[in-house]
Amino acid sequence: MKKFKHIVIGGIESKVVNLILVSMLVVAAAFMLFMTAGTRMLSNLTTETNERQLSAMTGITSDVIHTVIVENMDRTTELQALVTNNMFHDRAVAVQMVGDYAGKLLSDPGSVPRESWQRPDASLEGVLSVKALFAEGAENDALYDRLEVLANMTDLMLSVCTAYNTDNIWFSLPEGATLMADTVPGNWIEDDGSFVSYDAPNRYWYRQAVKEGRLFFSDVEYDYRTGNLCVTCALPVYAPDGTLLGVAGADIFLNDMQEAIRNAVEKGGFLCAVNRNGHLIIAPAENGDFQVTDSSQAVDLRNSEYGDVAKLVVDAMKGKTDVRLIHAMGDTYYAIGVPMKTVGWTLLAAYSQADAEQPVRLLEENYRTIQLDAVSTYHKESSRGNMLMRAVLSGLLLLMLFAAYRQGKRIVRPLNTIAERISELSESNLEFKMEEEYRTGDEVEELAQSFASISHRTVEYLETVKRITAEKERIGAELSLATRIQEGMVPHIVPAFPGRSDFDIMGSMTPAKEVGGDFYDYYLVDDDHLCMVIADVSGKGVPAALFMMATKIILQSVAMLGGTPAEILTKTNQAVCSNNEAEMFLTVWVGILELSTGKLICSNAGHEYPALKQPDGNFELYLDKHGLVIGGMEESKYREYELMLKPGAKIFVYTDGVPEATNSANELFGTDRMIEALNKDPSASPLGTMKNVHQAVNDFVKSAEQFDDLTMLCIEYKGPQKEAH
């Protein structure tokens, strides 16, 4: 690089000038030579490219629309099936509660106080009330007495209707009397003031429930009260000796079910539900060939004239189908089927293929119109531009030569300064800062600004890393402390009571996060009574852990004051509901074991069924009666039951994290596998029993991430403690 009278020869400045000069000459010559040929070539290429672009665009758009429809139908239909299924599940739970309570009352009527019952009262129209209905000629004193027994569940029926958002529920006796809660007493009163007779045992749902011998959902029938189409959930109730005590039931009206899926119906598509007999239960009114009718006229869609529809219904009854194309009603549809497990029905969704592909056709038409206009405009402007370009090109050559010389100097000076400042950076001076000389308004300024920005962000990043590292260490320490505190809140000494030979007890808790919402506890209320508790708080993490600790303290405090398990749960529920702004709740199982006799009194607030093993037997689920969860309703009451544990008997309780443990295939571990694990070695100690269950769960889920706490408690009753001699 040499200088001659302030002109640098061989440097960047000279190279920039030479490069621009040579480039301008070459470009000018090439432009003049190929301008005409290039114009024709560009026109042809534009037309060809536009066609390929249109083909690619419409193909990609079609694929995207297909993918979006498939994914959206799969997700939306499964969600809608879950929502609709929950509606049936809630109704089944309500009917089950009424049936269980009625069975308890009628199985031992001599121990039940008599309560008064009412006839239908027209003044209560629109108000949820309980009334007695009779079949014609069925009234007698004996039947009145049985109604007085049933009247004890008046409050339960009203509470269930409110809690599960149903306006009717009933229990019908085989003798022809029905105790019903509804909002339309006027429907049961004739114009002359007499009462409408109601022969429940001859109704379809009653006969079918007795035939099935279990809870079931009927086909579509006309409601006796309103004349509207509805589905009835019915449950036969039997005495311990197998005698039919009656049938509990509740209606689900089709207009309610239609409303539940109406928002999912879009232009070009529709949703419908099919019951286990292949009959259409729910469908939009405008869907043509498919209409909801009474069961006597309903058509089995599994035998539909549309073969694709029949195949879809058959496949959907076996499990969730893929999204497929079907031909029906003179059109082609995307369709999917999702089963609803509670009721055994299937939700079908369909979307018109023609409507789905309409955007692609509109895109193609609009694009061709735009293309023709663009080609015409291009030819006109191209001719005009060529003439102007020739006139301007000569003047630009001289102007650009002068500008190249000036620009070369302008570029080199700030670049030299930037290089100098960068070389001065060190460990004590990491930040490159902007100077006025770099503000050239071009890439040089951007380069300097980038250096300055990167340098500044690097310094800030180092500070942020230091701050975040300190914060993570603090949070980690706090979570570790919280974990240790929670572990210390539950019994963890092995053996739990080294001086006791009359029982052996062991519990374990594995939170899904650092801290969890499950807990277990056991302690001696006095020398002859052992209190055992296991609970599952709604939610996970720190909030659930705090709620767990507060509830655990309340439970233990109430238990140590004395009282039965039902009284403990009732008082705990009242304490929790009195200040539950977070609206959290928990399921609880409480048992108090009398160690001298083996009598175990238990109460269950919405918790999992315990597993019981008597000596020389295997573990089996004990289907106890559930109350509402703690924190649900302040006025909830809880029932208790009694078990006699013989020496060698064991009882195993757990949270839903055990049966709901999920593997990578999204399968649940389930209570069947749990019972199988318990019976792998039924004679094992409580510690060995829990190890067997833990191992079975781990072998099932393997590396799949779990989202629920895993908590278990096992006790073995060994008989009255022998006195020391």
Secondary structure, 3 states (H helix, E strand, C coil): CEEECCEEECCHHHHHHHHHHHHHHHHHHHHHHHHHHHHHHHHHHHHHHHHHHHHHHHHHHHHHHHHHHHHHHHHHHHHHHHHHHHHHHHHHHHHHHHHHHHHHHHHCHHHCCCCCCCCCCHHHCCCCEEEEEECCCCCCHHHHHHHHHHHHHHHHHHHHHHHCCCCEEEEECCCCEEEEEECCHHHHECCCCCECCCCHHHCHHHHHHHHHCCCEECCCEECCCCCCEEEEEEEEEECCCCCEEEEEEEEEEHHHHHHHHHCCCCCCEEEEEECCCCCEEECCCCCCCCCCCCCCCCCCHHHCCCHHHHHHHHHHHHCCCCCEEEEECCEEEEEEEEEECCCCEEEEEEEEHHHHHHHHHHHHHHHHHHHHHHHHHHHHHHHHHHHHHHHHHHHHHHHHHHHHHHHHHHHHHHHHHHHHHHHCCECCECCCCCCHHHCCCCHHHHHHHHHHHHHHHHHHHHHHHHHHHHHHHHHHHHHHHHHHHHHHHCCCCCCCCCCCCCEEEEEEEECCCCCCCEEEEEEEEECCEEEEEEEEECCCHHHHHHHHHHHHHHHHHHHHCCCCHHHHHHHHHHHHHCCCCCCCCEEEEEEEEECCCCEEEEEEECCCCCEEECCCCCCEECCCCECCCECCCCCCCCCEEEEECCCCEEEEEECCCCCCCECCCCCECHHHHHHHHHCCCCCCCHHHHHHHHHHHHHHHHCCCCCCCCEEEEEEEECCCCCCCC
